[in-house]
Amino acid sequence: MTENNRKARLAGFLYLLLVVTGILNLIYLPSQFIVWDDAAQTVEKIRNSESLFRWAIAIGIVSYLAFLFLALALYRLLSQVNKTYAWLMVLFVLVSIPVSFMNMLHKIDVLTLIGNADLVSALDPAEIQFQVMYHLRAHNNGIQLSQIFWGLWLLPFGYLVYKSGFLPRILGILLMAGCAGYLIQFFGPFLWAGYRGSLLHTLAGIPASIGELGICLWLLIAGARTIRLGGKRI
């Protein structure tokens, strides 16, 4: 196995870790607790499964750390292509990490609200429910803000994949398109009230989903190896 393949497979493993923990952190685990239109039920679910809620926080932290180490692993692999774009890729990730960690404090505050005996006795249930939903919504808003950087890093990353010569160009194109998709997903609902019911909302996330899963599996399985169809690299 070449040095490039070892670097690629390490990046692929970290990408897979990011994908799995990201799905748990952003999609599956929140669905086990949060009922956005029912604060009382949300608080009850968290209290009844406090241990799982703590695990959700821990998995979120692992996810953000995986993102950081992934960027560094990709830098080792792709800096040979273009150091400026490789540094730019890492920079966008580095900016996103403190934003994500600070945002996680809202979930820790939820634990404080439902687990601190002094607070529980001092506040009536309606106030606790209001505060819990406030922190959960603030956390969700923080995730939306982080999408800016989750998108921006894909632009230099996709460019490096496209120009690498040892990774499929089509994945680089999808990753660069994914940058636009993430930005649309942030600015769309922020600026357009009807965005969530539009076709654009359905389509915006597709390039990033295909590109990121594709590059993850390619790095993990094929490593730093290109393919050729009809004598042309793709």
Summary of the structure (lengths in Angstrom):
residues: 234
radius of gyration: 20.1
end to end distance: 22.2
largest distance: 73.1
contacts: 758
relative contact order: 0.13
helix: 84%
strand: 2%
